[in-house]
Each structure stands twice: as structure tokens, then as C-alpha cells.
Amino acid sequence: ASPFDGKALERWRKQSGLSRKKLATRLGVSVGSIFGWERGTTEPRGENRQQLDALLASSATGGDAGGGTEAAAIRAAGEVLAAYVAAGHELEVDELCELAPKLIEAFSA
């Protein structure tokens, strides 16, 4: 497999408005894992690698597919929801409250 692009993960995480802690919780890993992946000291493996590769690939190709900021915001929200589902997590009330304004903003733009 090709080397994991930790800087791309960090960019995606920040653009998605996620802290390392929130992303770690959503993926079911430690904050240290996210930090290591972003810094390139470790690489995600197995299902985590597949999930992250898919998120980063859809983000990279989606950004060039047109549609501007609105489409990018919708894709980002969808990617976060997809990560939840893929990781087998149920959305908590506070997480729904965090995502709802982003979805409203994306669809209102």
C-alpha cells in the first residue's frame, strides 16, 4: 500500500470542523492515533485505513467535481456521517447538535 498522507487527514479534519478528540471518538481510536497519523509517525491499519482512504479520496475528487462551497460542505457533512456509520457508532445528541448547523448552512448557501 502507498504511504498514508497524514497532512491530508489533518487538512480534511480541520475543514470538517473536527477536533482530534472528536475524530478519534468517531473512529473508535485514541487521540494519540490521530496525532500519529497526522504527523506521519504511525499509519492507520485495517478498517481504519480503508475508512480514511475513502474519506480522503472522496474529498480530493469531490473538491474538483464542481459545485463550489455548498457542494463541499454537503460532502464534508456526508463524510462525517459515513465515518460514524462505518465505525458502527450511534450519533449522540450533542453530536447531532454539532452537525445540524453545518447541514443547514450547506443547504441554505
Biopython code that builds the backbone (N, CA, C, O; Angstrom):
import numpy as np
from Bio.PDB.StructureBuilder import StructureBuilder

atoms = [
    (1, "ALA", "N", (0.845, -1.199, 0.000)),
    (1, "ALA", "CA", (0.000, 0.000, 0.000)),
    (1, "ALA", "C", (0.876, 1.243, 0.000)),
    (1, "ALA", "O", (1.997, 1.239, 0.508)),
    (2, "SER", "N", (0.341, 2.290, -0.575)),
    (2, "SER", "CA", (1.092, 3.541, -0.620)),
    (2, "SER", "C", (1.118, 4.180, 0.768)),
    (2, "SER", "O", (0.262, 3.894, 1.604)),
    (3, "PRO", "N", (2.101, 5.045, 1.006)),
    (3, "PRO", "CA", (2.180, 5.705, 2.314)),
    (3, "PRO", "C", (0.920, 6.535, 2.578)),
    (3, "PRO", "O", (0.341, 7.113, 1.659)),
    (4, "PHE", "N", (0.515, 6.582, 3.824)),
    (4, "PHE", "CA", (-0.667, 7.347, 4.213)),
    (4, "PHE", "C", (-0.317, 8.826, 4.267)),
    (4, "PHE", "O", (0.750, 9.191, 4.762)),
    (5, "ASP", "N", (-1.200, 9.682, 3.766)),
    (5, "ASP", "CA", (-0.981, 11.130, 3.743)),
    (5, "ASP", "C", (-1.599, 11.769, 4.982)),
    (5, "ASP", "O", (-2.760, 12.178, 4.978)),
    (6, "GLY", "N", (-0.808, 11.844, 6.028)),
    (6, "GLY", "CA", (-1.286, 12.398, 7.288)),
    (6, "GLY", "C", (-1.644, 13.867, 7.208)),
    (6, "GLY", "O", (-2.569, 14.319, 7.884)),
    (7, "LYS", "N", (-0.922, 14.619, 6.388)),
    (7, "LYS", "CA", (-1.221, 16.048, 6.238)),
    (7, "LYS", "C", (-2.589, 16.238, 5.587)),
    (7, "LYS", "O", (-3.319, 17.169, 5.925)),
    (8, "ALA", "N", (-2.935, 15.343, 4.643)),
    (8, "ALA", "CA", (-4.264, 15.414, 4.014)),
    (8, "ALA", "C", (-5.348, 15.128, 5.050)),
    (8, "ALA", "O", (-6.405, 15.759, 5.035)),
    (9, "LEU", "N", (-5.089, 14.184, 5.941)),
    (9, "LEU", "CA", (-6.043, 13.888, 7.010)),
    (9, "LEU", "C", (-6.228, 15.114, 7.898)),
    (9, "LEU", "O", (-7.354, 15.472, 8.244)),
    (10, "GLU", "N", (-5.135, 15.745, 8.260)),
    (10, "GLU", "CA", (-5.218, 16.929, 9.115)),
    (10, "GLU", "C", (-6.007, 18.045, 8.426)),
    (10, "GLU", "O", (-6.847, 18.689, 9.056)),
    (11, "ARG", "N", (-5.743, 18.277, 7.135)),
    (11, "ARG", "CA", (-6.486, 19.299, 6.390)),
    (11, "ARG", "C", (-7.980, 18.966, 6.359)),
    (11, "ARG", "O", (-8.822, 19.829, 6.609)),
    (12, "TRP", "N", (-8.302, 17.694, 6.047)),
    (12, "TRP", "CA", (-9.706, 17.284, 5.985)),
    (12, "TRP", "C", (-10.380, 17.460, 7.344)),
    (12, "TRP", "O", (-11.498, 17.968, 7.430)),
    (13, "ARG", "N", (-9.691, 17.035, 8.401)),
    (13, "ARG", "CA", (-10.261, 17.132, 9.751)),
    (13, "ARG", "C", (-10.576, 18.585, 10.100)),
    (13, "ARG", "O", (-11.652, 18.886, 10.617)),
    (14, "LYS", "N", (-9.642, 19.477, 9.817)),
    (14, "LYS", "CA", (-9.844, 20.890, 10.136)),
    (14, "LYS", "C", (-10.953, 21.495, 9.280)),
    (14, "LYS", "O", (-11.779, 22.255, 9.785)),
    (15, "GLN", "N", (-10.976, 21.164, 7.990)),
    (15, "GLN", "CA", (-12.033, 21.666, 7.105)),
    (15, "GLN", "C", (-13.398, 21.152, 7.532)),
    (15, "GLN", "O", (-14.411, 21.819, 7.325)),
    (16, "SER", "N", (-13.423, 19.975, 8.122)),
    (16, "SER", "CA", (-14.678, 19.383, 8.586)),
    (16, "SER", "C", (-15.086, 19.893, 9.958)),
    (16, "SER", "O", (-16.160, 19.558, 10.458)),
    (17, "GLY", "N", (-14.220, 20.709, 10.571)),
    (17, "GLY", "CA", (-14.532, 21.273, 11.872)),
    (17, "GLY", "C", (-14.428, 20.285, 13.017)),
    (17, "GLY", "O", (-15.104, 20.431, 14.035)),
    (18, "LEU", "N", (-13.579, 19.277, 12.853)),
    (18, "LEU", "CA", (-13.436, 18.245, 13.884)),
    (18, "LEU", "C", (-12.139, 18.423, 14.662)),
    (18, "LEU", "O", (-11.089, 18.700, 14.083)),
    (19, "SER", "N", (-12.222, 18.264, 15.957)),
    (19, "SER", "CA", (-11.008, 18.204, 16.770)),
    (19, "SER", "C", (-10.442, 16.791, 16.641)),
    (19, "SER", "O", (-11.127, 15.877, 16.183)),
    (20, "ARG", "N", (-9.204, 16.625, 17.044)),
    (20, "ARG", "CA", (-8.630, 15.272, 17.050)),
    (20, "ARG", "C", (-9.451, 14.355, 17.955)),
    (20, "ARG", "O", (-9.688, 13.190, 17.636)),
    (21, "LYS", "N", (-9.877, 14.902, 19.081)),
    (21, "LYS", "CA", (-10.645, 14.097, 20.035)),
    (21, "LYS", "C", (-11.960, 13.620, 19.418)),
    (21, "LYS", "O", (-12.325, 12.453, 19.564)),
    (22, "LYS", "N", (-12.666, 14.509, 18.733)),
    (22, "LYS", "CA", (-13.946, 14.119, 18.124)),
    (22, "LYS", "C", (-13.741, 13.090, 17.024)),
    (22, "LYS", "O", (-14.500, 12.126, 16.927)),
    (23, "LEU", "N", (-12.721, 13.286, 16.191)),
    (23, "LEU", "CA", (-12.460, 12.317, 15.128)),
    (23, "LEU", "C", (-12.080, 10.969, 15.728)),
    (23, "LEU", "O", (-12.531, 9.924, 15.259)),
    (24, "ALA", "N", (-11.251, 10.996, 16.766)),
    (24, "ALA", "CA", (-10.843, 9.751, 17.421)),
    (24, "ALA", "C", (-12.058, 9.013, 17.984)),
    (24, "ALA", "O", (-12.180, 7.797, 17.830)),
    (25, "THR", "N", (-12.942, 9.743, 18.627)),
    (25, "THR", "CA", (-14.158, 9.140, 19.178)),
    (25, "THR", "C", (-14.995, 8.526, 18.070)),
    (25, "THR", "O", (-15.507, 7.416, 18.215)),
    (26, "ARG", "N", (-15.131, 9.233, 16.984)),
    (26, "ARG", "CA", (-15.956, 8.751, 15.874)),
    (26, "ARG", "C", (-15.368, 7.515, 15.208)),
    (26, "ARG", "O", (-16.105, 6.662, 14.714)),
    (27, "LEU", "N", (-14.051, 7.417, 15.196)),
    (27, "LEU", "CA", (-13.408, 6.253, 14.581)),
    (27, "LEU", "C", (-13.156, 5.133, 15.587)),
    (27, "LEU", "O", (-12.811, 4.016, 15.201)),
    (28, "GLY", "N", (-13.327, 5.432, 16.876)),
    (28, "GLY", "CA", (-13.091, 4.422, 17.901)),
    (28, "GLY", "C", (-11.620, 4.159, 18.151)),
    (28, "GLY", "O", (-11.219, 3.032, 18.442)),
    (29, "VAL", "N", (-10.808, 5.221, 18.034)),
    (29, "VAL", "CA", (-9.368, 5.107, 18.271)),
    (29, "VAL", "C", (-8.949, 6.166, 19.286)),
    (29, "VAL", "O", (-9.766, 6.986, 19.704)),
    (30, "SER", "N", (-7.690, 6.151, 19.676)),
    (30, "SER", "CA", (-7.192, 7.144, 20.627)),
    (30, "SER", "C", (-6.815, 8.441, 19.910)),
    (30, "SER", "O", (-6.560, 8.456, 18.705)),
    (31, "VAL", "N", (-6.788, 9.522, 20.679)),
    (31, "VAL", "CA", (-6.332, 10.803, 20.148)),
    (31, "VAL", "C", (-4.883, 10.668, 19.692)),
    (31, "VAL", "O", (-4.478, 11.277, 18.702)),
    (32, "GLY", "N", (-4.108, 9.869, 20.418)),
    (32, "GLY", "CA", (-2.712, 9.631, 20.043)),
    (32, "GLY", "C", (-2.589, 9.001, 18.666)),
    (32, "GLY", "O", (-1.648, 9.293, 17.928)),
    (33, "SER", "N", (-3.536, 8.136, 18.317)),
    (33, "SER", "CA", (-3.523, 7.535, 16.978)),
    (33, "SER", "C", (-3.721, 8.604, 15.917)),
    (33, "SER", "O", (-2.994, 8.641, 14.925)),
    (34, "ILE", "N", (-4.704, 9.474, 16.123)),
    (34, "ILE", "CA", (-4.962, 10.551, 15.155)),
    (34, "ILE", "C", (-3.724, 11.430, 15.039)),
    (34, "ILE", "O", (-3.302, 11.768, 13.933)),
    (35, "PHE", "N", (-3.144, 11.799, 16.171)),
    (35, "PHE", "CA", (-1.947, 12.646, 16.177)),
    (35, "PHE", "C", (-0.815, 11.967, 15.405)),
    (35, "PHE", "O", (-0.160, 12.599, 14.576)),
    (36, "GLY", "N", (-0.587, 10.693, 15.677)),
    (36, "GLY", "CA", (0.478, 9.958, 14.995)),
    (36, "GLY", "C", (0.246, 9.854, 13.501)),
    (36, "GLY", "O", (1.184, 9.982, 12.715)),
    (37, "TRP", "N", (-1.006, 9.620, 13.099)),
    (37, "TRP", "CA", (-1.318, 9.523, 11.671)),
    (37, "TRP", "C", (-1.069, 10.858, 10.978)),
    (37, "TRP", "O", (-0.499, 10.908, 9.888)),
    (38, "GLU", "N", (-1.505, 11.948, 11.631)),
    (38, "GLU", "CA", (-1.328, 13.268, 11.027)),
    (38, "GLU", "C", (0.143, 13.657, 10.947)),
    (38, "GLU", "O", (0.559, 14.320, 9.997)),
    (39, "ARG", "N", (0.917, 13.258, 11.920)),
    (39, "ARG", "CA", (2.342, 13.610, 11.944)),
    (39, "ARG", "C", (3.209, 12.643, 11.139)),
    (39, "ARG", "O", (4.382, 12.917, 10.884)),
    (40, "GLY", "N", (2.630, 11.522, 10.745)),
    (40, "GLY", "CA", (3.378, 10.556, 9.945)),
    (40, "GLY", "C", (4.259, 9.628, 10.752)),
    (40, "GLY", "O", (5.105, 8.935, 10.186)),
    (41, "THR", "N", (4.079, 9.598, 12.073)),
    (41, "THR", "CA", (4.892, 8.701, 12.899)),
    (41, "THR", "C", (4.314, 7.296, 12.930)),
    (41, "THR", "O", (5.032, 6.332, 13.198)),
    (42, "THR", "N", (3.014, 7.175, 12.656)),
    (42, "THR", "CA", (2.351, 5.875, 12.529)),
    (42, "THR", "C", (1.367, 5.963, 11.366)),
    (42, "THR", "O", (1.065, 7.050, 10.875)),
    (43, "GLU", "N", (0.877, 4.813, 10.937)),
    (43, "GLU", "CA", (-0.115, 4.779, 9.863)),
    (43, "GLU", "C", (-1.329, 3.982, 10.312)),
    (43, "GLU", "O", (-1.201, 2.996, 11.038)),
    (44, "PRO", "N", (-2.515, 4.417, 9.874)),
    (44, "PRO", "CA", (-3.709, 3.629, 10.201)),
    (44, "PRO", "C", (-3.649, 2.281, 9.499)),
    (44, "PRO", "O", (-3.051, 2.149, 8.432)),
    (45, "ARG", "N", (-4.269, 1.295, 10.104)),
    (45, "ARG", "CA", (-4.256, -0.058, 9.529)),
    (45, "ARG", "C", (-5.675, -0.583, 9.413)),
    (45, "ARG", "O", (-6.604, -0.065, 10.032)),
    (46, "GLY", "N", (-5.818, -1.614, 8.615)),
    (46, "GLY", "CA", (-7.082, -2.336, 8.504)),
    (46, "GLY", "C", (-8.252, -1.452, 8.137)),
    (46, "GLY", "O", (-8.187, -0.652, 7.204)),
    (47, "GLU", "N", (-9.329, -1.615, 8.895)),
    (47, "GLU", "CA", (-10.569, -0.888, 8.617)),
    (47, "GLU", "C", (-10.385, 0.620, 8.738)),
    (47, "GLU", "O", (-10.970, 1.378, 7.965)),
    (48, "ASN", "N", (-9.575, 1.061, 9.701)),
    (48, "ASN", "CA", (-9.327, 2.498, 9.848)),
    (48, "ASN", "C", (-8.671, 3.060, 8.592)),
    (48, "ASN", "O", (-9.039, 4.138, 8.127)),
    (49, "ARG", "N", (-7.704, 2.335, 8.046)),
    (49, "ARG", "CA", (-7.028, 2.795, 6.828)),
    (49, "ARG", "C", (-8.022, 2.867, 5.673)),
    (49, "ARG", "O", (-8.017, 3.832, 4.908)),
    (50, "GLN", "N", (-8.866, 1.861, 5.546)),
    (50, "GLN", "CA", (-9.853, 1.847, 4.459)),
    (50, "GLN", "C", (-10.819, 3.023, 4.586)),
    (50, "GLN", "O", (-11.113, 3.696, 3.598)),
    (51, "GLN", "N", (-11.307, 3.267, 5.789)),
    (51, "GLN", "CA", (-12.234, 4.381, 6.015)),
    (51, "GLN", "C", (-11.577, 5.711, 5.674)),
    (51, "GLN", "O", (-12.154, 6.539, 4.968)),
    (52, "LEU", "N", (-10.368, 5.906, 6.180)),
    (52, "LEU", "CA", (-9.692, 7.180, 5.967)),
    (52, "LEU", "C", (-9.302, 7.369, 4.508)),
    (52, "LEU", "O", (-9.420, 8.474, 3.978)),
    (53, "ASP", "N", (-8.840, 6.312, 3.851)),
    (53, "ASP", "CA", (-8.521, 6.414, 2.425)),
    (53, "ASP", "C", (-9.760, 6.815, 1.630)),
    (53, "ASP", "O", (-9.678, 7.650, 0.729)),
    (54, "ALA", "N", (-10.908, 6.221, 1.962)),
    (54, "ALA", "CA", (-12.153, 6.543, 1.256)),
    (54, "ALA", "C", (-12.569, 7.992, 1.506)),
    (54, "ALA", "O", (-12.979, 8.689, 0.578)),
    (55, "LEU", "N", (-12.465, 8.443, 2.747)),
    (55, "LEU", "CA", (-12.815, 9.826, 3.067)),
    (55, "LEU", "C", (-11.928, 10.808, 2.319)),
    (55, "LEU", "O", (-12.410, 11.775, 1.730)),
    (56, "LEU", "N", (-10.628, 10.550, 2.349)),
    (56, "LEU", "CA", (-9.688, 11.464, 1.706)),
    (56, "LEU", "C", (-9.825, 11.432, 0.190)),
    (56, "LEU", "O", (-9.691, 12.465, -0.465)),
    (57, "ALA", "N", (-10.090, 10.259, -0.372)),
    (57, "ALA", "CA", (-10.254, 10.148, -1.827)),
    (57, "ALA", "C", (-11.510, 10.878, -2.280)),
    (57, "ALA", "O", (-11.484, 11.594, -3.281)),
    (58, "SER", "N", (-12.608, 10.705, -1.552)),
    (58, "SER", "CA", (-13.845, 11.381, -1.954)),
    (58, "SER", "C", (-13.717, 12.884, -1.759)),
    (58, "SER", "O", (-14.293, 13.662, -2.520)),
    (59, "SER", "N", (-12.974, 13.289, -0.755)),
    (59, "SER", "CA", (-12.754, 14.707, -0.521)),
    (59, "SER", "C", (-11.905, 15.298, -1.636)),
    (59, "SER", "O", (-12.186, 16.393, -2.124)),
    (60, "ALA", "N", (-10.866, 14.570, -2.039)),
    (60, "ALA", "CA", (-9.969, 15.058, -3.090)),
    (60, "ALA", "C", (-10.681, 15.127, -4.429)),
    (60, "ALA", "O", (-10.563, 16.130, -5.133)),
    (61, "THR", "N", (-11.405, 14.104, -4.795)),
    (61, "THR", "CA", (-12.092, 14.107, -6.084)),
    (61, "THR", "C", (-13.321, 14.989, -6.042)),
    (61, "THR", "O", (-13.659, 15.631, -7.036)),
    (62, "GLY", "N", (-13.992, 15.030, -4.906)),
    (62, "GLY", "CA", (-15.189, 15.861, -4.789)),
    (62, "GLY", "C", (-14.885, 17.332, -4.897)),
    (62, "GLY", "O", (-15.695, 18.097, -5.421)),
    (63, "GLY", "N", (-13.731, 17.741, -4.410)),
    (63, "GLY", "CA", (-13.361, 19.143, -4.479)),
    (63, "GLY", "C", (-13.172, 19.622, -5.896)),
    (63, "GLY", "O", (-13.335, 20.811, -6.171)),
    (64, "ASP", "N", (-12.830, 18.720, -6.811)),
    (64, "ASP", "CA", (-12.620, 19.096, -8.198)),
    (64, "ASP", "C", (-13.857, 18.856, -9.049)),
    (64, "ASP", "O", (-13.852, 19.165, -10.241)),
    (65, "ALA", "N", (-14.898, 18.321, -8.472)),
    (65, "ALA", "CA", (-16.074, 17.945, -9.245)),
    (65, "ALA", "C", (-17.024, 19.106, -9.469)),
    (65, "ALA", "O", (-18.060, 18.936, -10.111)),
    (66, "GLY", "N", (-16.699, 20.267, -8.960)),
    (66, "GLY", "CA", (-17.575, 21.413, -9.144)),
    (66, "GLY", "C", (-18.584, 21.500, -8.019)),
    (66, "GLY", "O", (-18.624, 20.658, -7.122)),
    (67, "GLY", "N", (-19.403, 22.545, -8.092)),
    (67, "GLY", "CA", (-20.438, 22.699, -7.090)),
    (67, "GLY", "C", (-20.074, 23.695, -6.013)),
    (67, "GLY", "O", (-20.936, 24.084, -5.225)),
    (68, "GLY", "N", (-18.831, 24.116, -5.955)),
    (68, "GLY", "CA", (-18.417, 25.158, -5.044)),
    (68, "GLY", "C", (-18.519, 24.797, -3.580)),
    (68, "GLY", "O", (-18.508, 23.627, -3.195)),
    (69, "THR", "N", (-18.618, 25.844, -2.776)),
    (69, "THR", "CA", (-18.609, 25.707, -1.330)),
    (69, "THR", "C", (-19.794, 24.898, -0.816)),
    (69, "THR", "O", (-19.646, 24.100, 0.109)),
    (70, "GLU", "N", (-20.966, 25.100, -1.410)),
    (70, "GLU", "CA", (-22.154, 24.375, -0.961)),
    (70, "GLU", "C", (-21.958, 22.876, -1.104)),
    (70, "GLU", "O", (-22.214, 22.116, -0.170)),
    (71, "ALA", "N", (-21.504, 22.452, -2.275)),
    (71, "ALA", "CA", (-21.288, 21.022, -2.506)),
    (71, "ALA", "C", (-20.209, 20.484, -1.579)),
    (71, "ALA", "O", (-20.327, 19.371, -1.066)),
    (72, "ALA", "N", (-19.159, 21.266, -1.362)),
    (72, "ALA", "CA", (-18.076, 20.827, -0.477)),
    (72, "ALA", "C", (-18.588, 20.658, 0.951)),
    (72, "ALA", "O", (-18.220, 19.702, 1.633)),
    (73, "ALA", "N", (-19.429, 21.575, 1.402)),
    (73, "ALA", "CA", (-19.973, 21.482, 2.759)),
    (73, "ALA", "C", (-20.878, 20.264, 2.905)),
    (73, "ALA", "O", (-20.840, 19.573, 3.923)),
    (74, "ILE", "N", (-21.689, 20.003, 1.884)),
    (74, "ILE", "CA", (-22.566, 18.834, 1.925)),
    (74, "ILE", "C", (-21.742, 17.557, 1.930)),
    (74, "ILE", "O", (-22.030, 16.627, 2.683)),
    (75, "ARG", "N", (-20.708, 17.514, 1.082)),
    (75, "ARG", "CA", (-19.835, 16.331, 1.046)),
    (75, "ARG", "C", (-19.156, 16.124, 2.391)),
    (75, "ARG", "O", (-19.090, 15.000, 2.889)),
    (76, "ALA", "N", (-18.648, 17.210, 2.987)),
    (76, "ALA", "CA", (-17.954, 17.089, 4.276)),
    (76, "ALA", "C", (-18.896, 16.538, 5.343)),
    (76, "ALA", "O", (-18.518, 15.657, 6.115)),
    (77, "ALA", "N", (-20.118, 17.056, 5.384)),
    (77, "ALA", "CA", (-21.086, 16.558, 6.365)),
    (77, "ALA", "C", (-21.407, 15.095, 6.104)),
    (77, "ALA", "O", (-21.507, 14.299, 7.038)),
    (78, "GLY", "N", (-21.568, 14.742, 4.839)),
    (78, "GLY", "CA", (-21.847, 13.352, 4.484)),
    (78, "GLY", "C", (-20.708, 12.428, 4.850)),
    (78, "GLY", "O", (-20.933, 11.297, 5.281)),
    (79, "GLU", "N", (-19.476, 12.905, 4.679)),
    (79, "GLU", "CA", (-18.311, 12.087, 5.009)),
    (79, "GLU", "C", (-18.235, 11.826, 6.505)),
    (79, "GLU", "O", (-17.883, 10.728, 6.936)),
    (80, "VAL", "N", (-18.563, 12.833, 7.287)),
    (80, "VAL", "CA", (-18.563, 12.655, 8.740)),
    (80, "VAL", "C", (-19.619, 11.628, 9.133)),
    (80, "VAL", "O", (-19.360, 10.740, 9.946)),
    (81, "LEU", "N", (-20.808, 11.754, 8.553)),
    (81, "LEU", "CA", (-21.867, 10.786, 8.851)),
    (81, "LEU", "C", (-21.471, 9.387, 8.396)),
    (81, "LEU", "O", (-21.738, 8.408, 9.093)),
    (82, "ALA", "N", (-20.836, 9.289, 7.231)),
    (82, "ALA", "CA", (-20.395, 7.984, 6.726)),
    (82, "ALA", "C", (-19.368, 7.359, 7.662)),
    (82, "ALA", "O", (-19.387, 6.148, 7.884)),
    (83, "ALA", "N", (-18.470, 8.178, 8.212)),
    (83, "ALA", "CA", (-17.468, 7.661, 9.144)),
    (83, "ALA", "C", (-18.146, 7.098, 10.392)),
    (83, "ALA", "O", (-17.734, 6.061, 10.912)),
    (84, "TYR", "N", (-19.179, 7.778, 10.868)),
    (84, "TYR", "CA", (-19.935, 7.278, 12.015)),
    (84, "TYR", "C", (-20.518, 5.910, 11.726)),
    (84, "TYR", "O", (-20.336, 4.963, 12.490)),
    (85, "VAL", "N", (-21.225, 5.825, 10.607)),
    (85, "VAL", "CA", (-21.900, 4.579, 10.250)),
    (85, "VAL", "C", (-20.890, 3.458, 10.064)),
    (85, "VAL", "O", (-21.080, 2.352, 10.571)),
    (86, "ALA", "N", (-19.815, 3.746, 9.336)),
    (86, "ALA", "CA", (-18.800, 2.728, 9.068)),
    (86, "ALA", "C", (-18.139, 2.246, 10.352)),
    (86, "ALA", "O", (-17.772, 1.076, 10.463)),
    (87, "ALA", "N", (-17.987, 3.142, 11.319)),
    (87, "ALA", "CA", (-17.355, 2.766, 12.585)),
    (87, "ALA", "C", (-18.354, 2.117, 13.544)),
    (87, "ALA", "O", (-17.976, 1.670, 14.627)),
    (88, "GLY", "N", (-19.615, 2.065, 13.152)),
    (88, "GLY", "CA", (-20.626, 1.428, 13.994)),
    (88, "GLY", "C", (-21.053, 2.267, 15.182)),
    (88, "GLY", "O", (-21.565, 1.735, 16.166)),
    (89, "HIS", "N", (-20.846, 3.588, 15.100)),
    (89, "HIS", "CA", (-21.224, 4.472, 16.204)),
    (89, "HIS", "C", (-22.618, 5.031, 15.984)),
    (89, "HIS", "O", (-23.020, 5.314, 14.856)),
    (90, "GLU", "N", (-23.343, 5.183, 17.069)),
    (90, "GLU", "CA", (-24.616, 5.885, 17.016)),
    (90, "GLU", "C", (-24.343, 7.345, 17.330)),
    (90, "GLU", "O", (-23.473, 7.663, 18.140)),
    (91, "LEU", "N", (-25.085, 8.223, 16.688)),
    (91, "LEU", "CA", (-24.912, 9.647, 16.941)),
    (91, "LEU", "C", (-25.498, 10.010, 18.297)),
    (91, "LEU", "O", (-26.624, 9.638, 18.628)),
    (92, "GLU", "N", (-24.717, 10.737, 19.065)),
    (92, "GLU", "CA", (-25.181, 11.247, 20.347)),
    (92, "GLU", "C", (-25.890, 12.578, 20.101)),
    (92, "GLU", "O", (-25.693, 13.200, 19.057)),
    (93, "VAL", "N", (-26.701, 13.011, 21.042)),
    (93, "VAL", "CA", (-27.454, 14.250, 20.891)),
    (93, "VAL", "C", (-26.521, 15.431, 20.640)),
    (93, "VAL", "O", (-26.790, 16.252, 19.764)),
    (94, "ASP", "N", (-25.428, 15.527, 21.399)),
    (94, "ASP", "CA", (-24.520, 16.658, 21.218)),
    (94, "ASP", "C", (-23.851, 16.625, 19.846)),
    (94, "ASP", "O", (-23.559, 17.673, 19.271)),
    (95, "GLU", "N", (-23.610, 15.435, 19.327)),
    (95, "GLU", "CA", (-23.006, 15.319, 18.003)),
    (95, "GLU", "C", (-24.000, 15.728, 16.918)),
    (95, "GLU", "O", (-23.619, 16.375, 15.942)),
    (96, "LEU", "N", (-25.261, 15.359, 17.080)),
    (96, "LEU", "CA", (-26.297, 15.798, 16.143)),
    (96, "LEU", "C", (-26.438, 17.316, 16.175)),
    (96, "LEU", "O", (-26.595, 17.959, 15.136)),
    (97, "CYS", "N", (-26.380, 17.878, 17.375)),
    (97, "CYS", "CA", (-26.480, 19.332, 17.515)),
    (97, "CYS", "C", (-25.303, 20.036, 16.848)),
    (97, "CYS", "O", (-25.440, 21.154, 16.351)),
    (98, "GLU", "N", (-24.164, 19.388, 16.841)),
    (98, "GLU", "CA", (-22.982, 19.956, 16.193)),
    (98, "GLU", "C", (-23.092, 19.868, 14.671)),
    (98, "GLU", "O", (-22.707, 20.802, 13.967)),
    (99, "LEU", "N", (-23.608, 18.765, 14.168)),
    (99, "LEU", "CA", (-23.712, 18.568, 12.721)),
    (99, "LEU", "C", (-24.871, 19.338, 12.101)),
    (99, "LEU", "O", (-24.767, 19.783, 10.958)),
    (100, "ALA", "N", (-25.963, 19.501, 12.824)),
    (100, "ALA", "CA", (-27.161, 20.126, 12.264)),
    (100, "ALA", "C", (-26.899, 21.517, 11.680)),
    (100, "ALA", "O", (-27.321, 21.773, 10.553)),
    (101, "PRO", "N", (-26.226, 22.423, 12.388)),
    (101, "PRO", "CA", (-25.988, 23.747, 11.803)),
    (101, "PRO", "C", (-25.150, 23.685, 10.522)),
    (101, "PRO", "O", (-25.350, 24.484, 9.607)),
    (102, "LYS", "N", (-24.220, 22.742, 10.460)),
    (102, "LYS", "CA", (-23.398, 22.602, 9.255)),
    (102, "LYS", "C", (-24.250, 22.161, 8.073)),
    (102, "LYS", "O", (-24.077, 22.656, 6.959)),
    (103, "LEU", "N", (-25.165, 21.237, 8.313)),
    (103, "LEU", "CA", (-26.057, 20.789, 7.244)),
    (103, "LEU", "C", (-26.997, 21.913, 6.818)),
    (103, "LEU", "O", (-27.219, 22.124, 5.626)),
    (104, "ILE", "N", (-27.546, 22.629, 7.792)),
    (104, "ILE", "CA", (-28.447, 23.742, 7.477)),
    (104, "ILE", "C", (-27.705, 24.793, 6.664)),
    (104, "ILE", "O", (-28.227, 25.296, 5.669)),
    (105, "GLU", "N", (-26.497, 25.123, 7.082)),
    (105, "GLU", "CA", (-25.695, 26.110, 6.364)),
    (105, "GLU", "C", (-25.393, 25.638, 4.946)),
    (105, "GLU", "O", (-25.471, 26.419, 3.997)),
    (106, "ALA", "N", (-25.051, 24.371, 4.805)),
    (106, "ALA", "CA", (-24.707, 23.831, 3.491)),
    (106, "ALA", "C", (-25.894, 23.900, 2.536)),
    (106, "ALA", "O", (-25.738, 24.259, 1.369)),
    (107, "PHE", "N", (-27.074, 23.560, 3.031)),
    (107, "PHE", "CA", (-28.247, 23.544, 2.164)),
    (107, "PHE", "C", (-28.866, 24.920, 1.978)),
    (107, "PHE", "O", (-29.695, 25.108, 1.088)),
    (108, "SER", "N", (-28.477, 25.884, 2.804)),
    (108, "SER", "CA", (-29.024, 27.238, 2.694)),
    (108, "SER", "C", (-28.151, 28.145, 1.846)),
    (108, "SER", "O", (-28.567, 29.240, 1.467)),
    (109, "ALA", "N", (-26.942, 27.692, 1.549)),
    (109, "ALA", "CA", (-25.978, 28.541, 0.827)),
    (109, "ALA", "C", (-26.436, 28.847, -0.584)),
    (109, "ALA", "O", (-25.741, 29.546, -1.321)),
]
sb = StructureBuilder()
sb.init_structure("model")
sb.init_model(0)
sb.init_chain("A")
sb.init_seg("    ")
for serial, (resi, resn, name, xyz) in enumerate(atoms, 1):
    if name == "N":
        sb.init_residue(resn, " ", resi, " ")
    sb.init_atom(name, np.array(xyz, "f"), 0.0, 1.0, " ", f" {name:<3s}", serial, name[0])
structure = sb.get_structure()
